[in-house]
Amino acid sequence: MKLNVAEFLNWSVGSRVTGEKMLKDIEKDTEVKLDFTNVRLISQNFADEIFRVQPLKGGFTVIGVGMCKDVGIMIEHIMSNDMPELGVR
């Protein structure tokens, strides 16, 4: 499954709520490709929600494609941090 992130952001940097809505109907064991083409910046909360929180809750995998440098840096940042409340270290 592939989703265009720019369609969900509508010129914002995203929020946890946006990330949750974007991934709410994903089935377990699905691989989701998130296309970041034309997205230049995302919030830390949005990145955390779509790459860590929702995949852990839903049992699916998320792969980012078409990312610019700034988006990639934010994703690397959130993926390198512990998340003890969800059992990730």
Order of alpha helices (4+ residues) and beta strands (2+ residues): beta-alpha-alpha-beta-alpha-alpha-beta-alpha
